[in-house]
Amino acid sequence: MPDRSFLDWPFFEPRHRDLAAAAEDWAARSVPGLVDHHDVDGSCRRLVASLGEAGFLGFAAPEDGCFDLRALCLLRETFARHDGLADFAFAMQGLGTGALTLFGTPAQRAQVLPGVRAGRSLAAFALTEPEAGSDVAQIALTAAPDAAGFVRLDGEKTWISNGGIADHYVVFARSGEAPGARGLSAFLVPAATPGLAVAERLETIAPHPLARLRFAGCRVPEANRIGEAGTGFKVAMATLDVFRATVGAAALGFARRALDATLARVRTRQLFGAPLAALQLTQTSLAEMATAIDTAALQVYRAAWTRDAGAPRITREAAMAKMVATEAAQEVVDRAVQLHGGEGVRAGSVPETLYREIRALRIYEGATEVQKLVIARQILG
């Protein structure tokens, strides 16, 4: 059983503890029967439907437009500890609609969010391009005014989570109001829109639904613009401000599972006539793993509490949380592999699975190196 003592920290209210218990109960009962790692598309659809039925997607796309970031982090940590796809399915419903929750019109929100909350439709966030990842200002996909109140989208997006299975995409494009980051806009694009095609499905070391998308004369109504013209960078950064800290929470889930599996291993594995846990070097590794997890948790839930307490932006706190938690989790998982010995690199074992799952978290939604730049700019500013 994972350590739950962190729930007694003053960051949380009774409702958060109740939510964590409900999420743990749902995940333990439901996730094993919903996930098939040989069918990631089907797994995500089943997970989203079940998450909607259980009511958890109301936190990913809140009806009142107000995110409870502590709840989002607790849910991602819990789901990630059970299975990476469970975390992915939940997280993408939030990230894929975050721009609508924060900046959408009542009509836009009414069109999309009820289906997302119910688990009937899948969402996606289309920001990254072949030459524009962490540097959002380099986005090249164009949005040009068309006849009769339409906008024409032309270009590509890549590494898009839920690409190929999403029912709608929030797409960021160069609308040209000003150079660089000041000339971007966000648009709601239904997956069935003519001119939008899945150019390629992308395979990664930890299978998830990912795709490269092509936009060729893809026409969307001007009414599908999210926020004001030229404010796409603001929309993207505000969305990431919310969900970047939750990436750290997912990393926490992976790290906690790695520690739990390691504790079980070292207590039973015999070496030189005694349990592996009796060796001082093993105890040193366990102590460092546990300390790294608590350090990361403090960063994650400090960021979440800060936003929930009313801070308008948590750019620095979210960047610190993501950086510290993902880097710590990578180290914890690596130690878990080492302490499992040969079993740690056996395909399908818990340490091997976590080793593949954790690696991408140090890259997506801003690589660790980018988080360091963000933090430095915040403190210099």
N, C-alpha and C positions, 0 to 999 in steps of 0.2 A: 504494500500500500504506500503510495507516495506521501511525502511530507506535506501536511496541510496546515502546519503551524503558521505559515505566512498569512493565512486568512484572518488571523487575529491582529495583524498590523493595523494601525489607525487609519490607513488609506481606505479601509472598507467599511461599509455599512451592513446591517443585518441582511438587507435584500441581496447584497452581493454574495454573502455566504450561502444564502438559500439558492441563488442562481448557480453557484459553483456545484452545490450538491445535486441539483436537478440535472445539470449538464453531465456530471459524472455518471449519474444513474442512466441517462439516455445513452451515453456513449458506450458504457459497459454492456448494455442490453442490445443496442441496435447496430453499432458499427461493424462488428464481425460479420453479420449477415448481409450487410449492404455493400461491402467493399470486396472487389475482385481486382487485383492489381494487373490482371491480364485483360481487363475491360475497363479502362479508366473513364471513358466517356459514359458508359452505362453506370459505373459506380458513382460518378458525380451527379448524374441525373437522379439516381435513387437517393443519394445523400441529401440533395437539395429538397426533394419532395418530403423526406422524413423530417428534416430540420424545419421546414415550413409547417408541417403538421404538428410538430412539437412546440411551435411558437418561438423558436430561437431566432428566426430570421427577422423578427420584429426589432431586434437589437441592431441588425446589420442595415436595415432600412427603416428607421423609426418614423412612425406616422406623424409625430409632432415636429420632426426635423431636428431634434436635439439628440446627439449621440451621447450615450453613456459609455465613455471610453474605458472605464474600469471593467464594465460588463463585457465589452468587446474583447479586452485582453484576457479576462478570465475564461471566456468561451474559447478563444483561440488556443490558449495554453492547454485547456482540458482536452479539446478535440485533437490537437497535435500530439499529445501524449498517447492517445489511443491509436491514431493513424494519420499520416500526412495528408491523405486524400480527404479525410473528414475535415481537417483544418482548411484545406484548399477550397473545398466546396462552400464552406461557410464564409470564408474571407472574401471570395470573389463576389458574392452577392452584395457585400458591403462596398468593396472597392469599386465594383462595376456600376454602382448607383450612387456613390458618395457625392459626385458632382451634382446630381439631381436633387439629393437630399439637401445639400447646402445652398445651391444656386438655381434650381429648377423652378419654373413657373408652376402654379397650382395645376394647370392642365397637363404639363409634362409629368409631374409627380403622379397625378391620377392615372395617367396612361400606363405607367410602368411599375410603380412601387407596389401596388396591391398584389400583382402577380408574383413579384419577387418575394414579398413577405410570405405569401402562401406556398412558395416553392414550386409554382407552376411555370415560371420562366427563369432563364439563366442570364446573368449579366456579365459584361466584360468592359475593361478599361483599356482603350487603345491609345497609348502614348508613345511607346518606343518605335523607332524606325531603324533601318539598317545603318544610318549614319547619325542617329540622334537617340542616345540612350540617356545617360545621366545629364547630358547637356541638352535640356529641353529646348533651348533657344535655337537649336539647329534643325528643328522640325522643318521638313520640306514638303510634306503632303499639302496640296493647295486647296483652298476653298474659294472659288470664284463665283460672283453673283451670276445667276442665270435668269432666264425669262420667267415671268409669272410668279415671282416671289420664291424661287428656288435657289439653292447653292449647289455648285458642282464640285465634287471632291475627286482629286486625282493624285495618285501616289501609292505608297506602301506603308504598312505597319508590320512589325515583326515581334516575335516573342510575346504574343498576346495570349494571356491566360484565358481559358475558356474559348479560345479561337476555334471555330469550327462547330461548336455546340451551343454557343450563346444565342439567345433570341434577340438581343440588342447590344449595341456597342456605344460607349461614350468615346467619341473620336476627337482628337486634337489636331487642328490643321492651321496652316498659315493663311490667314485671311487678309493680311497686308495693311493693316491700319498704321503700322509703324515698323521700323526695323527690329530684328531680333525678337526677344521675348514679348515685346509690347504689341506684336502683330499676329498673335495667335487667338483662335476662338475654339470653343468646344461645341460639339454637335451630337445629338441623339440620332443614331443610325440603326434602324431595324435591320436584322440580319438578312431579311428577304429583299432588301432594296436592290433593284437592278443596278448593275455596275460594281457591286461589292462581291468579291469572290475569295474563297480560301485558296490561296496560291500553293500552300505547302503546309502539311502538318509536321511539327518539329518534335523529334524524340530527344529526351534528356536522360541522365543517369537515374533519376527518380521520376518515373512516368507520371506526367500530368497532361491535361489537354492544352496544347500550345499550338499556335499557328502563325504563319505569315499571311497577311491579308493584302489583297490588291483592290485599289479603288480606281476605276476607269470610267469617267463620266457618271459617277454615282451622284444622283440628284436627290437632295433632301430639302424639305421645306425650310424656309428661313425661320419659321416658327419652331424648328427643332434646335435652334441655337440655344445653348445653355449659358446663361449670364449675358452680359453686354458684349458687343463686338470688341475684339482686341483684348479681352480679359481672360483668355484661355490659360495663360501662365498662372494667373492668380487662382483660377479654378483648380488647376492641376495641383499647385502647391498646397492649397488649403485642404484638398482631398488627401494628399500624401501626409500632411501634418497630422491628420486623424489616424490614418492606417499604418504609418511608419512605425509607430510605437507598438502596434499589434503584431508586426513582424517579429519584434523582440519577444513578445509573449509566446508566439509559436515556437521560437527557438527555445524558450524556457521549457515548453512541453516536451520537446525532443530531449533536452538535457536531463530533465527529471526522469524520463523513462530510461535513459542511458544509465543514470545512477542507480535506479531501482534494479535494473537487470544486473548491474555489476555487483551490487550488494548480495543479491541472491547467488551469483556465481562464486564470489570469493568466500562465502560462508560454507559452501559445499565442496569446492574444488580442493583436493588434497595435494599438498606439495611438501616434500621432505618430511613426511610424517605428521603434518598438521594442516589445518585449513589455510588456504591462501591468505585469508584475512588476518592470520596471526603474524604475518611478516610486516615489519615496520615500514618497508618501502610501499607495501600495499596500503597501509593505513595512511601514509603520507599522501598518496594519490587520492584516496577517498576524501581526505580532509580538504585537499585543494579543489576537488570536484564540487563538494558541498559548498565551499566558500564562494566559488565562482558562480554557482547557481543563485545563492542568496544575494550576491553583489548585483547580478543581472536583474533579479526580481525587484530589488530596490530601485534601480534605474527605470525599469518598465512601469512600475506602479506609481513612482513619483511623477513621471510624465503624464500618466493617465489621470491621476488625482489633480494635477495642476490644471489640466484642461477642464475637467469636470467642476473644478472650483471657480471657473469663470475666466481663466486666462484666454485672451483672444487668439493668441498663437503660441504654439509650443515647439517652434522650429528647433531650438537648441536642445530642449529636453528630449524630443522625439529622436533626433539624430544621435544623441548620446545613448538613449535606450536601445536603439537598433544596433548601433556599433558594439556596445558592450555585450549585449545579450547574444548576438549572433556569433561574435568572436569567442565568447565564453563557451557557448554551446558546442562550437566546433572542437574546442580543446577538451571538453568533457566527453564528447562522443569518441574522440580519438583515444583518450585514456581508457574508455570502456572497451574499445576494440583491443587495445593492448592487454588489458587485464583478462580478457576472455581467451587470449592466446589464439590458437588455430580456429576455434569456434567463432572468434570475432570476425574472421574474414570469410566464413562460410556463407555462400549465397542464400539469402532468405533469413538469416539469423537476425535477431534484434539489433545487435551492434552494426552489422553490415548494412541493414536497411536504413538505420539512422544516419550512418556515415554518408550514404547517398542523398538522403533527404536534406540534411543540414547544409550541404555545400552551397546550394543556390541562394539561401537566405542571406549570405554575405555579399550577394551581387544585386538581386532585384530590389526595386524601390530605392535605388541609390546604393552603390557599392560602398564598402567600408571606407575606402579612400575618399570618396565623395562626402561621406558623413563627417570625416575629419575636416574637410574644407568648409563645410556648412558650419560646424562648431566654431572653427577659427574665425570665420567671418562674423559670426554672431558676437563673439567676445571682443573682437577688434572694433566692431561697430558700436 
